[in-house]
Amino acid sequence: MKFRNVFSFLFIIMLVISSSACKSNSRTIQTEISSQEPISDSIADVDKLGTTTSAVEDIDQRIPVIFSHDGAPDDIAALLYLSKHPEIEVIGVVNSYGEQNPSESSQEWAAYLYEVLDLDNVPLAVGSETPLDPNGYEFPESWRIAANKFWDVELPTSSVAIDPREGYELIIDLINSSPEKVVLLVTGAQTDVALALQHDPQIKNNIERIVLMGGAFYTEGNLNGNAGEASNDVAEWNIFVDALAAKQVFNSGIPLTIVSLDGSDSFWITRAMYDQLTGSQDTSVQLLSQLWEKQFEIWGGDFLLWDILAAVAVADPQYFTWENGNLDVISEVGEQHGQTVVLDHANDNNKFAVNNDRDGLYTHIIDIILER
């Protein structure tokens, strides 16, 4: 009986000690938890860090673009737009066949590239002076003279040498040396791109896509009787002057993004849009204002731009309505020379614009140019 009482007493003592220890551990655990940051705040901080890292990566992963142009007034605007777009990196410029004589306008474009836009590390090469197509055509002589003189816009002098490589050679070298797939933006004839593919067909493996201004699929062409004796109502100028080169590029298998007349022949520059540029202290914007003032005089009022819309399509295709398909160019001599055609709608890698958001484009282009 006494033993049983002693045992009961000891058991009660053990329970009290155990209970005290549990309370002490509980207080310790609660203290450790309360000294930490709230779990939700910690997760939020991780999310913020992830977002910041992602933003930095996006800046570092700009789209590498080679710009091949033919010296048109809207090419001047297009290069300004490209130079200010935060998601685009211009890695090379080629003076191509078309509205200009490539070598005759090279010093003007060097002054624009290096002294106005300050793109000092971007090589500028002179492209082919003649088309690949033995039945190719030229732009009207008066247009070429104006393009060769940079449309009479005043430019500073430049002592930077033109790259000694031919245009197609520069294209090949830049594509082969790029760690990322390159986008080719072509707003003149396809001559130098076709030459590059002829000399090094493997470059197609490091080309993300070719974005071009050219063609007319469902609408009439824009020669408007200015192509000499050619009777042609279906071709667009950039394709028409070297239809064979365009055909080779269209048939290369490289994905195509085409801003054709169907999706661009309604983008008028108005005085209201021009007025938004006035007062800018940016030298490049001031030059564009001079150019547009001269274009108002030449056109007798509002004027059309096409090439800058192809520049927009490089990183911001949402401003256009697109159709897909296998596409081709008629290169045979005749009234359909240079016509672009839709063979079928079975190829999602190729797309061509059939409409655009004009108001959205106006706002977007001005915002990019004015960096706002």
PAGUGU-798387 format. One record per residue (C-alpha): residue number from 1; residue in three letters; x, y, z. Coordinates in Angstrom, 1 decimal, decimal comma, always signed. Example, Ala and Ser with C-alpha at 12.3 -4.5 7.8 and 13.67 -1.06 7.14 Angstrom:
PAGUGU-798387
+-----+------+--------+--------+--------+
| pos | code |     px |     py |     pz |
+-----+------+--------+--------+--------+
|   1 |  Ala |  +12,3 |   -4,5 |   +7,8 |
|   2 |  Ser |  +13,7 |   -1,1 |   +7,1 |
+-----+------+--------+--------+--------+
end
This chain:
PAGUGU-798387
+-----+------+--------+--------+--------+
| pos | code |     px |     py |     pz |
+-----+------+--------+--------+--------+
|   1 |  Met |   +0,0 |   +0,0 |   +0,0 |
|   2 |  Lys |   +2,8 |   +2,4 |   +0,9 |
|   3 |  Phe |   +4,7 |   +1,4 |   -2,2 |
|   4 |  Arg |   +1,7 |   +2,1 |   -4,4 |
|   5 |  Asn |   +1,3 |   +5,6 |   -2,8 |
|   6 |  Val |   +5,0 |   +6,4 |   -3,4 |
|   7 |  Phe |   +4,7 |   +5,2 |   -7,1 |
|   8 |  Ser |   +1,6 |   +7,5 |   -7,6 |
|   9 |  Phe |   +3,5 |  +10,4 |   -6,1 |
|  10 |  Leu |   +6,4 |   +9,9 |   -8,4 |
|  11 |  Phe |   +4,2 |   +9,6 |  -11,4 |
|  12 |  Ile |   +2,5 |  +13,0 |  -10,7 |
|  13 |  Ile |   +5,9 |  +14,6 |  -10,3 |
|  14 |  Met |   +7,0 |  +13,4 |  -13,7 |
|  15 |  Leu |   +3,8 |  +14,7 |  -15,3 |
|  16 |  Val |   +4,4 |  +18,2 |  -13,9 |
|  17 |  Ile |   +8,0 |  +18,2 |  -15,2 |
|  18 |  Ser |   +6,9 |  +17,1 |  -18,6 |
|  19 |  Ser |   +4,2 |  +19,7 |  -18,8 |
|  20 |  Ser |   +6,6 |  +22,5 |  -17,9 |
|  21 |  Ala |   +9,1 |  +21,3 |  -20,5 |
|  22 |  Cys |   +6,4 |  +21,4 |  -23,2 |
|  23 |  Lys |   +5,4 |  +24,9 |  -22,3 |
|  24 |  Ser |   +9,0 |  +26,0 |  -22,4 |
|  25 |  Asn |   +9,5 |  +24,5 |  -25,9 |
|  26 |  Ser |   +6,3 |  +26,0 |  -27,1 |
|  27 |  Arg |   +7,4 |  +29,5 |  -26,0 |
|  28 |  Thr |  +10,8 |  +29,0 |  -27,7 |
|  29 |  Ile |   +9,1 |  +27,9 |  -31,0 |
|  30 |  Gln |   +6,7 |  +30,9 |  -30,9 |
|  31 |  Thr |   +9,6 |  +33,3 |  -30,2 |
|  32 |  Glu |  +11,6 |  +31,9 |  -33,2 |
|  33 |  Ile |   +8,6 |  +32,2 |  -35,5 |
|  34 |  Ser |   +7,8 |  +35,8 |  -34,4 |
|  35 |  Ser |  +11,4 |  +36,9 |  -35,0 |
|  36 |  Gln |  +11,1 |  +36,0 |  -38,7 |
|  37 |  Glu |   +9,5 |  +38,1 |  -41,5 |
|  38 |  Pro |   +5,9 |  +37,1 |  -42,4 |
|  39 |  Ile |   +5,9 |  +34,2 |  -44,9 |
|  40 |  Ser |   +3,7 |  +36,2 |  -47,3 |
|  41 |  Asp |   +6,2 |  +39,1 |  -47,3 |
|  42 |  Ser |   +9,1 |  +36,8 |  -47,9 |
|  43 |  Ile |   +7,3 |  +35,2 |  -50,9 |
|  44 |  Ala |   +6,5 |  +38,7 |  -52,2 |
|  45 |  Asp |  +10,2 |  +39,6 |  -52,0 |
|  46 |  Val |  +11,2 |  +36,6 |  -54,0 |
|  47 |  Asp |   +8,6 |  +37,5 |  -56,6 |
|  48 |  Lys |  +10,0 |  +41,0 |  -56,8 |
|  49 |  Leu |  +13,5 |  +39,7 |  -57,2 |
|  50 |  Gly |  +12,4 |  +37,4 |  -59,9 |
|  51 |  Thr |  +10,6 |  +40,2 |  -61,8 |
|  52 |  Thr |  +13,7 |  +42,4 |  -61,6 |
|  53 |  Thr |  +15,9 |  +39,7 |  -62,9 |
|  54 |  Ser |  +13,5 |  +39,0 |  -65,7 |
|  55 |  Ala |  +13,4 |  +42,6 |  -66,7 |
|  56 |  Val |  +17,2 |  +42,8 |  -66,8 |
|  57 |  Glu |  +17,3 |  +39,6 |  -69,0 |
|  58 |  Asp |  +14,7 |  +41,2 |  -71,4 |
|  59 |  Ile |  +16,9 |  +44,3 |  -71,8 |
|  60 |  Asp |  +19,9 |  +42,1 |  -72,6 |
|  61 |  Gln |  +18,0 |  +40,0 |  -75,1 |
|  62 |  Arg |  +17,1 |  +42,7 |  -77,6 |
|  63 |  Ile |  +16,3 |  +41,6 |  -81,2 |
|  64 |  Pro |  +19,4 |  +41,8 |  -83,4 |
|  65 |  Val |  +18,4 |  +43,5 |  -86,6 |
|  66 |  Ile |  +20,3 |  +44,0 |  -89,9 |
|  67 |  Phe |  +18,6 |  +46,8 |  -91,8 |
|  68 |  Ser |  +18,8 |  +46,7 |  -95,6 |
|  69 |  His |  +17,2 |  +49,8 |  -97,2 |
|  70 |  Asp |  +17,1 |  +51,7 | -100,5 |
|  71 |  Gly |  +17,3 |  +55,3 |  -99,2 |
|  72 |  Ala |  +13,6 |  +56,3 |  -99,3 |
|  73 |  Pro |  +12,4 |  +59,0 |  -97,0 |
|  74 |  Asp |  +10,6 |  +56,5 |  -94,9 |
|  75 |  Asp |  +13,8 |  +54,6 |  -94,5 |
|  76 |  Ile |  +15,2 |  +57,6 |  -92,7 |
|  77 |  Ala |  +12,3 |  +57,5 |  -90,3 |
|  78 |  Ala |  +12,5 |  +53,7 |  -90,0 |
|  79 |  Leu |  +16,2 |  +53,8 |  -88,9 |
|  80 |  Leu |  +15,4 |  +56,5 |  -86,3 |
|  81 |  Tyr |  +12,6 |  +54,4 |  -85,0 |
|  82 |  Leu |  +14,8 |  +51,3 |  -84,8 |
|  83 |  Ser |  +17,6 |  +53,2 |  -83,0 |
|  84 |  Lys |  +15,2 |  +54,3 |  -80,3 |
|  85 |  His |  +13,2 |  +51,1 |  -79,8 |
|  86 |  Pro |  +14,2 |  +49,5 |  -76,4 |
|  87 |  Glu |  +13,7 |  +45,9 |  -77,7 |
|  88 |  Ile |  +15,8 |  +46,3 |  -80,9 |
|  89 |  Glu |  +19,5 |  +46,3 |  -81,5 |
|  90 |  Val |  +20,7 |  +47,4 |  -84,9 |
|  91 |  Ile |  +23,8 |  +45,4 |  -85,7 |
|  92 |  Gly |  +24,4 |  +46,4 |  -89,3 |
|  93 |  Val |  +23,1 |  +48,6 |  -92,1 |
|  94 |  Val |  +23,3 |  +48,0 |  -95,9 |
|  95 |  Asn |  +22,7 |  +50,6 |  -98,5 |
|  96 |  Ser |  +20,8 |  +48,5 | -101,0 |
|  97 |  Tyr |  +19,6 |  +48,7 | -104,6 |
|  98 |  Gly |  +16,3 |  +50,5 | -105,3 |
|  99 |  Glu |  +15,4 |  +54,1 | -104,9 |
| 100 |  Gln |  +19,0 |  +55,2 | -104,4 |
| 101 |  Asn |  +22,3 |  +54,4 | -106,1 |
| 102 |  Pro |  +23,9 |  +52,7 | -103,0 |
| 103 |  Ser |  +27,4 |  +54,0 | -103,4 |
| 104 |  Glu |  +26,4 |  +57,6 | -104,2 |
| 105 |  Ser |  +24,3 |  +58,0 | -101,0 |
| 106 |  Ser |  +26,7 |  +56,1 |  -98,7 |
| 107 |  Gln |  +28,5 |  +59,2 |  -97,2 |
| 108 |  Glu |  +25,1 |  +60,8 |  -96,4 |
| 109 |  Trp |  +23,9 |  +57,6 |  -94,7 |
| 110 |  Ala |  +27,2 |  +57,4 |  -92,8 |
| 111 |  Ala |  +26,7 |  +60,9 |  -91,5 |
| 112 |  Tyr |  +23,2 |  +60,0 |  -90,4 |
| 113 |  Leu |  +24,2 |  +56,8 |  -88,8 |
| 114 |  Tyr |  +27,2 |  +58,0 |  -86,9 |
| 115 |  Glu |  +26,8 |  +61,7 |  -86,4 |
| 116 |  Val |  +23,1 |  +62,0 |  -85,9 |
| 117 |  Leu |  +22,0 |  +58,7 |  -84,5 |
| 118 |  Asp |  +25,3 |  +58,0 |  -82,7 |
| 119 |  Leu |  +25,3 |  +54,4 |  -83,7 |
| 120 |  Asp |  +29,1 |  +54,4 |  -83,8 |
| 121 |  Asn |  +29,5 |  +50,6 |  -83,5 |
| 122 |  Val |  +27,1 |  +49,7 |  -86,3 |
| 123 |  Pro |  +28,9 |  +48,8 |  -89,7 |
| 124 |  Leu |  +27,5 |  +50,4 |  -92,9 |
| 125 |  Ala |  +28,2 |  +48,6 |  -96,2 |
| 126 |  Val |  +27,3 |  +49,4 |  -99,7 |
| 127 |  Gly |  +25,1 |  +46,8 | -101,5 |
| 128 |  Ser |  +24,8 |  +45,8 | -105,1 |
| 129 |  Glu |  +24,4 |  +48,6 | -107,6 |
| 130 |  Thr |  +22,4 |  +46,4 | -110,0 |
| 131 |  Pro |  +19,6 |  +43,9 | -109,7 |
| 132 |  Leu |  +20,0 |  +40,1 | -110,0 |
| 133 |  Asp |  +17,1 |  +40,0 | -112,4 |
| 134 |  Pro |  +18,3 |  +40,5 | -116,0 |
| 135 |  Asn |  +14,8 |  +41,9 | -116,6 |
| 136 |  Gly |  +15,0 |  +44,2 | -113,5 |
| 137 |  Tyr |  +14,0 |  +47,8 | -113,5 |
| 138 |  Glu |  +15,0 |  +51,1 | -112,0 |
| 139 |  Phe |  +13,1 |  +53,6 | -110,0 |
| 140 |  Pro |  +12,5 |  +56,9 | -111,8 |
| 141 |  Glu |  +15,7 |  +58,9 | -112,2 |
| 142 |  Ser |  +14,4 |  +62,0 | -110,4 |
| 143 |  Trp |  +13,6 |  +59,8 | -107,3 |
| 144 |  Arg |  +17,1 |  +58,4 | -107,4 |
| 145 |  Ile |  +18,8 |  +61,7 | -107,6 |
| 146 |  Ala |  +16,8 |  +63,0 | -104,6 |
| 147 |  Ala |  +17,6 |  +59,8 | -102,6 |
| 148 |  Asn |  +21,3 |  +60,1 | -103,4 |
| 149 |  Lys |  +21,2 |  +63,6 | -101,9 |
| 150 |  Phe |  +19,4 |  +62,4 |  -98,7 |
| 151 |  Trp |  +16,3 |  +64,3 |  -99,9 |
| 152 |  Asp |  +18,2 |  +67,6 |  -99,4 |
| 153 |  Val |  +18,1 |  +67,3 |  -95,6 |
| 154 |  Glu |  +21,1 |  +69,0 |  -94,0 |
| 155 |  Leu |  +23,6 |  +66,6 |  -92,4 |
| 156 |  Pro |  +26,8 |  +67,0 |  -90,4 |
| 157 |  Thr |  +30,0 |  +65,7 |  -92,0 |
| 158 |  Ser |  +31,4 |  +62,4 |  -91,0 |
| 159 |  Ser |  +34,9 |  +61,0 |  -91,1 |
| 160 |  Val |  +33,9 |  +57,4 |  -90,3 |
| 161 |  Ala |  +34,8 |  +55,0 |  -93,1 |
| 162 |  Ile |  +32,3 |  +52,9 |  -94,9 |
| 163 |  Asp |  +32,8 |  +49,2 |  -94,2 |
| 164 |  Pro |  +34,9 |  +47,7 |  -97,0 |
| 165 |  Arg |  +32,8 |  +44,6 |  -97,3 |
| 166 |  Glu |  +30,1 |  +44,3 | -100,0 |
| 167 |  Gly |  +26,6 |  +44,4 |  -98,6 |
| 168 |  Tyr |  +26,0 |  +40,7 |  -99,0 |
| 169 |  Glu |  +29,3 |  +40,0 |  -97,3 |
| 170 |  Leu |  +28,4 |  +42,1 |  -94,3 |
| 171 |  Ile |  +25,1 |  +40,3 |  -94,0 |
| 172 |  Ile |  +26,8 |  +36,9 |  -94,1 |
| 173 |  Asp |  +29,5 |  +37,9 |  -91,5 |
| 174 |  Leu |  +27,0 |  +39,4 |  -89,1 |
| 175 |  Ile |  +24,6 |  +36,4 |  -89,2 |
| 176 |  Asn |  +27,4 |  +33,9 |  -88,8 |
| 177 |  Ser |  +28,9 |  +35,7 |  -85,8 |
| 178 |  Ser |  +25,7 |  +36,4 |  -84,0 |
| 179 |  Pro |  +25,0 |  +34,3 |  -80,9 |
| 180 |  Glu |  +21,3 |  +34,9 |  -81,4 |
| 181 |  Lys |  +19,2 |  +34,4 |  -84,5 |
| 182 |  Val |  +19,1 |  +37,6 |  -86,5 |
| 183 |  Val |  +16,1 |  +39,4 |  -88,0 |
| 184 |  Leu |  +16,6 |  +40,9 |  -91,5 |
| 185 |  Leu |  +14,6 |  +44,0 |  -92,1 |
| 186 |  Val |  +14,5 |  +44,8 |  -95,8 |
| 187 |  Thr |  +12,7 |  +47,9 |  -97,1 |
| 188 |  Gly |  +14,2 |  +48,0 | -100,6 |
| 189 |  Ala |  +15,0 |  +45,3 | -103,1 |
| 190 |  Gln |  +15,9 |  +41,8 | -101,9 |
| 191 |  Thr |  +19,1 |  +41,9 | -104,0 |
| 192 |  Asp |  +21,7 |  +41,7 | -101,2 |
| 193 |  Val |  +19,8 |  +39,2 |  -99,2 |
| 194 |  Ala |  +19,5 |  +36,9 | -102,2 |
| 195 |  Leu |  +23,2 |  +37,3 | -102,9 |
| 196 |  Ala |  +24,0 |  +36,4 |  -99,3 |
| 197 |  Leu |  +21,9 |  +33,3 |  -99,5 |
| 198 |  Gln |  +23,6 |  +32,3 | -102,8 |
| 199 |  His |  +27,1 |  +32,7 | -101,4 |
| 200 |  Asp |  +26,4 |  +31,1 |  -98,0 |
| 201 |  Pro |  +23,1 |  +29,1 |  -97,9 |
| 202 |  Gln |  +23,7 |  +28,0 |  -94,3 |
| 203 |  Ile |  +23,1 |  +31,5 |  -92,9 |
| 204 |  Lys |  +19,4 |  +30,6 |  -93,1 |
| 205 |  Asn |  +19,9 |  +28,5 |  -90,0 |
| 206 |  Asn |  +20,7 |  +31,6 |  -88,0 |
| 207 |  Ile |  +18,0 |  +33,9 |  -89,4 |
| 208 |  Glu |  +14,9 |  +34,2 |  -87,2 |
| 209 |  Arg |  +12,9 |  +35,7 |  -90,0 |
| 210 |  Ile |  +12,9 |  +38,3 |  -92,8 |
| 211 |  Val |  +10,7 |  +41,3 |  -92,3 |
| 212 |  Leu |  +10,1 |  +43,2 |  -95,5 |
| 213 |  Met |   +8,1 |  +46,0 |  -96,9 |
| 214 |  Gly |   +6,9 |  +44,9 | -100,4 |
| 215 |  Gly |   +4,3 |  +43,2 | -102,5 |
| 216 |  Ala |   +0,6 |  +43,6 | -103,1 |
| 217 |  Phe |   -1,5 |  +40,4 | -102,7 |
| 218 |  Tyr |   -5,1 |  +41,5 | -102,8 |
| 219 |  Thr |   -4,7 |  +45,1 | -103,8 |
| 220 |  Glu |   -3,4 |  +46,9 | -106,9 |
| 221 |  Gly |   +0,3 |  +47,7 | -107,2 |
| 222 |  Asn |   +1,8 |  +51,2 | -106,9 |
| 223 |  Leu |   +3,9 |  +51,7 | -110,1 |
| 224 |  Asn |   +1,3 |  +54,2 | -111,2 |
| 225 |  Gly |   +2,7 |  +54,4 | -114,7 |
| 226 |  Asn |   +6,2 |  +55,4 | -113,5 |
| 227 |  Ala |   +7,9 |  +52,3 | -114,7 |
| 228 |  Gly |   +8,8 |  +53,4 | -118,2 |
| 229 |  Glu |   +7,2 |  +51,3 | -120,9 |
| 230 |  Ala |   +6,2 |  +48,5 | -118,5 |
| 231 |  Ser |   +2,4 |  +48,0 | -118,4 |
| 232 |  Asn |   +1,8 |  +46,7 | -114,9 |
| 233 |  Asp |   -0,9 |  +47,4 | -112,4 |
| 234 |  Val |   -0,2 |  +44,5 | -110,0 |
| 235 |  Ala |   +3,4 |  +45,0 | -108,7 |
| 236 |  Glu |   +4,8 |  +47,0 | -105,8 |
| 237 |  Trp |   +8,1 |  +48,9 | -106,4 |
| 238 |  Asn |  +10,4 |  +47,0 | -104,0 |
| 239 |  Ile |   +9,5 |  +43,7 | -105,5 |
| 240 |  Phe |   +9,2 |  +44,9 | -109,1 |
| 241 |  Val |  +12,8 |  +46,3 | -109,5 |
| 242 |  Asp |  +14,3 |  +42,9 | -108,7 |
| 243 |  Ala |  +11,6 |  +40,3 | -108,9 |
| 244 |  Leu |  +14,1 |  +37,4 | -109,3 |
| 245 |  Ala |  +15,9 |  +38,3 | -106,0 |
| 246 |  Ala |  +12,5 |  +38,5 | -104,3 |
| 247 |  Lys |  +11,4 |  +35,1 | -105,7 |
| 248 |  Gln |  +14,6 |  +33,5 | -104,4 |
| 249 |  Val |  +14,0 |  +35,0 | -100,9 |
| 250 |  Phe |  +10,4 |  +34,0 | -100,9 |
| 251 |  Asn |  +11,3 |  +30,4 | -101,8 |
| 252 |  Ser |  +14,2 |  +30,2 |  -99,4 |
| 253 |  Gly |  +12,1 |  +28,6 |  -96,6 |
| 254 |  Ile |  +13,1 |  +31,4 |  -94,2 |
| 255 |  Pro |  +10,0 |  +32,7 |  -92,3 |
| 256 |  Leu |   +8,6 |  +35,8 |  -93,8 |
| 257 |  Thr |   +6,8 |  +38,8 |  -92,3 |
| 258 |  Ile |   +5,6 |  +41,0 |  -95,1 |
| 259 |  Val |   +4,1 |  +44,4 |  -94,7 |
| 260 |  Ser |   +2,6 |  +44,6 |  -98,1 |
| 261 |  Leu |   +0,5 |  +47,4 |  -99,7 |
| 262 |  Asp |   -2,5 |  +45,6 |  -98,4 |
| 263 |  Gly |   -1,6 |  +46,5 |  -94,8 |
| 264 |  Ser |   +0,4 |  +49,7 |  -95,3 |
| 265 |  Asp |   -1,0 |  +51,8 |  -98,1 |
| 266 |  Ser |   -3,2 |  +54,0 |  -95,8 |
| 267 |  Phe |   -0,7 |  +55,4 |  -93,3 |
| 268 |  Trp |   -0,7 |  +59,1 |  -94,0 |
| 269 |  Ile |   +1,5 |  +61,5 |  -92,2 |
| 270 |  Thr |   -0,6 |  +64,5 |  -91,2 |
| 271 |  Arg |   +0,3 |  +68,0 |  -89,9 |
| 272 |  Ala |   -1,1 |  +66,9 |  -86,5 |
| 273 |  Met |   +1,4 |  +64,1 |  -86,3 |
| 274 |  Tyr |   +4,2 |  +66,3 |  -87,5 |
| 275 |  Asp |   +3,3 |  +69,0 |  -84,9 |
| 276 |  Gln |   +4,1 |  +66,5 |  -82,1 |
| 277 |  Leu |   +7,8 |  +66,5 |  -83,2 |
| 278 |  Thr |   +8,2 |  +70,2 |  -83,1 |
| 279 |  Gly |  +10,0 |  +71,7 |  -80,1 |
| 280 |  Ser |  +12,1 |  +68,5 |  -79,5 |
| 281 |  Gln |  +15,7 |  +69,2 |  -78,5 |
| 282 |  Asp |  +16,8 |  +65,8 |  -80,0 |
| 283 |  Thr |  +18,9 |  +66,3 |  -83,1 |
| 284 |  Ser |  +17,6 |  +63,2 |  -84,7 |
| 285 |  Val |  +14,0 |  +64,2 |  -84,2 |
| 286 |  Gln |  +14,8 |  +67,7 |  -85,5 |
| 287 |  Leu |  +16,2 |  +66,1 |  -88,7 |
| 288 |  Leu |  +13,1 |  +64,1 |  -89,1 |
| 289 |  Ser |  +11,0 |  +67,2 |  -88,8 |
| 290 |  Gln |  +13,0 |  +68,8 |  -91,6 |
| 291 |  Leu |  +12,5 |  +65,8 |  -93,8 |
| 292 |  Trp |   +8,8 |  +65,7 |  -93,2 |
| 293 |  Glu |   +8,5 |  +69,4 |  -93,9 |
| 294 |  Lys |  +10,1 |  +68,8 |  -97,3 |
| 295 |  Gln |   +7,8 |  +65,8 |  -97,9 |
| 296 |  Phe |   +4,7 |  +68,0 |  -97,3 |
| 297 |  Glu |   +6,1 |  +70,3 | -100,0 |
| 298 |  Ile |   +6,8 |  +67,4 | -102,5 |
| 299 |  Trp |   +3,4 |  +65,8 | -102,0 |
| 300 |  Gly |   +1,4 |  +69,0 | -101,7 |
| 301 |  Gly |   +0,0 |  +68,0 |  -98,3 |
| 302 |  Asp |   -0,2 |  +64,8 |  -96,3 |
| 303 |  Phe |   +2,0 |  +62,0 |  -97,5 |
| 304 |  Leu |   +2,3 |  +58,2 |  -97,2 |
| 305 |  Leu |   +4,9 |  +56,2 |  -95,3 |
| 306 |  Trp |   +5,4 |  +52,5 |  -95,8 |
| 307 |  Asp |   +8,8 |  +51,3 |  -94,6 |
| 308 |  Ile |   +8,5 |  +52,5 |  -91,0 |
| 309 |  Leu |   +5,6 |  +50,1 |  -90,7 |
| 310 |  Ala |   +7,8 |  +47,2 |  -91,5 |
| 311 |  Ala |  +10,2 |  +48,4 |  -88,8 |
| 312 |  Val |   +7,2 |  +48,4 |  -86,4 |
| 313 |  Ala |   +6,4 |  +44,8 |  -87,4 |
| 314 |  Val |   +9,8 |  +43,6 |  -86,1 |
| 315 |  Ala |   +8,9 |  +43,8 |  -82,4 |
| 316 |  Asp |   +5,3 |  +45,0 |  -82,4 |
| 317 |  Pro |   +3,2 |  +42,9 |  -84,9 |
| 318 |  Gln |   +0,1 |  +43,4 |  -82,8 |
| 319 |  Tyr |   -0,7 |  +46,6 |  -84,8 |
| 320 |  Phe |   -1,5 |  +44,6 |  -87,9 |
| 321 |  Thr |   -4,0 |  +42,1 |  -89,1 |
| 322 |  Trp |   -2,2 |  +39,1 |  -90,7 |
| 323 |  Glu |   -2,9 |  +36,2 |  -93,0 |
| 324 |  Asn |   -0,6 |  +33,2 |  -93,4 |
| 325 |  Gly |   +0,4 |  +31,1 |  -96,4 |
| 326 |  Asn |   +2,9 |  +29,9 |  -99,0 |
| 327 |  Leu |   +3,8 |  +32,9 | -101,0 |
| 328 |  Asp |   +5,6 |  +33,5 | -104,3 |
| 329 |  Val |   +6,7 |  +36,1 | -106,8 |
| 330 |  Ile |   +6,1 |  +36,1 | -110,6 |
| 331 |  Ser |   +9,5 |  +36,9 | -112,1 |
| 332 |  Glu |   +8,7 |  +36,2 | -115,8 |
| 333 |  Val |   +8,6 |  +39,1 | -118,2 |
| 334 |  Gly |   +5,1 |  +40,4 | -118,7 |
| 335 |  Glu |   +2,2 |  +42,4 | -117,2 |
| 336 |  Gln |   +2,4 |  +40,4 | -114,0 |
| 337 |  His |   +6,2 |  +40,8 | -113,5 |
| 338 |  Gly |   +6,8 |  +41,3 | -109,8 |
| 339 |  Gln |   +3,4 |  +40,4 | -108,6 |
| 340 |  Thr |   +3,2 |  +38,7 | -105,2 |
| 341 |  Val |   +0,8 |  +35,8 | -105,0 |
| 342 |  Val |   -0,7 |  +33,5 | -102,3 |
| 343 |  Leu |   -0,3 |  +29,9 | -103,3 |
| 344 |  Asp |   -2,3 |  +28,6 | -100,3 |
| 345 |  His |   -2,8 |  +29,3 |  -96,6 |
| 346 |  Ala |   -1,0 |  +26,2 |  -95,4 |
| 347 |  Asn |   +2,2 |  +27,8 |  -94,0 |
| 348 |  Asp |   +2,0 |  +29,5 |  -90,6 |
| 349 |  Asn |   +5,7 |  +30,6 |  -90,8 |
| 350 |  Asn |   +4,9 |  +33,2 |  -93,4 |
| 351 |  Lys |   +2,5 |  +36,1 |  -92,8 |
| 352 |  Phe |   +1,5 |  +39,2 |  -94,7 |
| 353 |  Ala |   -0,4 |  +42,2 |  -93,5 |
| 354 |  Val |   -3,9 |  +42,9 |  -94,8 |
| 355 |  Asn |   -4,8 |  +45,7 |  -92,5 |
| 356 |  Asn |   -3,5 |  +47,9 |  -89,6 |
| 357 |  Asp |   -4,5 |  +49,8 |  -86,5 |
| 358 |  Arg |   -3,8 |  +53,3 |  -87,8 |
| 359 |  Asp |   -4,5 |  +55,1 |  -84,6 |
| 360 |  Gly |   -2,5 |  +52,6 |  -82,6 |
| 361 |  Leu |   +0,4 |  +52,9 |  -85,0 |
| 362 |  Tyr |   +0,4 |  +56,7 |  -84,9 |
| 363 |  Thr |   +0,6 |  +56,7 |  -81,1 |
| 364 |  His |   +3,2 |  +53,9 |  -80,9 |
| 365 |  Ile |   +5,6 |  +55,4 |  -83,5 |
| 366 |  Ile |   +5,5 |  +58,9 |  -82,0 |
| 367 |  Asp |   +6,0 |  +57,4 |  -78,5 |
| 368 |  Ile |   +9,0 |  +55,5 |  -79,6 |
| 369 |  Ile |  +10,6 |  +58,4 |  -81,6 |
| 370 |  Leu |  +10,1 |  +60,8 |  -78,7 |
| 371 |  Glu |  +11,1 |  +58,1 |  -76,1 |
| 372 |  Arg |   +8,1 |  +58,7 |  -73,9 |
+-----+------+--------+--------+--------+
end
